[in-house]
Amino acid sequence: MSEIAFRSTADGRFSFAEAGRAGAPALVFLHGIGGNARAFTNQLRYFGSDWRAIAWDMPGYGGSAPLAAVSIAALAEALSRFLDQLGVERPVLVGHSIGGMIVQQLVAERADAAAAIVLAQTSPAFGRPDGNWQRDFIAARLGPLDRGETMPGLAPGLVAELVGDDPDPHGLALARACMAAVPEASYRAMMRALMGFDLRDALPRLNVPTLVLAGAKDTNAPAPMMARMAERIPGAAYACLDGVGHLAPMEQPALFNAALADFLAAIPASSRAGRSADPGSTRRHGAMDPG
């Protein structure tokens, strides 16, 4: 298992975690609304032996500076700046939940932004800002905060609603800790950023090797919807993890890692050849023992 280092970019705008060696192909993980870079602890340890495995803190999370105005397009622009700061070209991008929306946005705008992509438990659209389901979804998640509750207080219940069958106990604790650490302002901003997101017409433009990864017990990104999504992406592979809810990287890391490893082994060798610069230009905060 690889040691995980916590760093920030040279400009100080982004914090991130990474494992692996400089110069290895880059594998970049993007977390969901209730996550942060630590959500991919298991993946960084697992894939750091062969890849430069990187997990960013989305703007407004961890030590990453918040955006003045949050939208999926603005987050995709921030991801592009983050990759530029690291000197990473054409990485494999693994986006979970809203992270998958950001990946879709970036690759739809820039076909050369990634060598391959994994869209994990995500959606190509959230729908109309004035839709009843959309309004109810946002109200259900922001209402408790409006009534004075806190993210640490809400975290156990939120995570319990998201996971599937028999979640890994360590992963469940990690998911709760990540959710509890989300700043309330960032949680609110990211929820509102979902409104109006719709890239369904752009799916045929995602012309890179793609894995669409669903969880059979995921009610936020239901597997049948994700299967239809995969059908619209040229040549996309589709996999569904049995018994898994919305937090696959944490609740069932072994299943998630196996599906990702199978996909990475199947993509062309040229897709693993994206440039990854020496991380010496970044500021190191510390390391986490992989024990």
Secondary structure, DSSP 8 states (H G I E B T S, - for coil): ---EEEEE-TTSS-EEEEES-TTS-EEEEE--TT--GGGGHHHHHHHTTTSEEEEE--TTSTT----SS--HHHHHHHHHHHHHHHTB-S-EEEEETHHHHHHHHHHHH-TTS-SEEEEES--SB---TT-HHHHHHHHHHHHHHHTT--HHHHHHHHHHHH--SS--HHHHHHHHHHHHHS-HHHHHHHHHHTTT-B-GGGGGG--S-EEEEEETT-SSS-HHHHHHHHHTSTT-EEEEETT--S-HHHHSHHHHHHHHHHHHHHS-GGGG---B--GGGSEEEEEE---
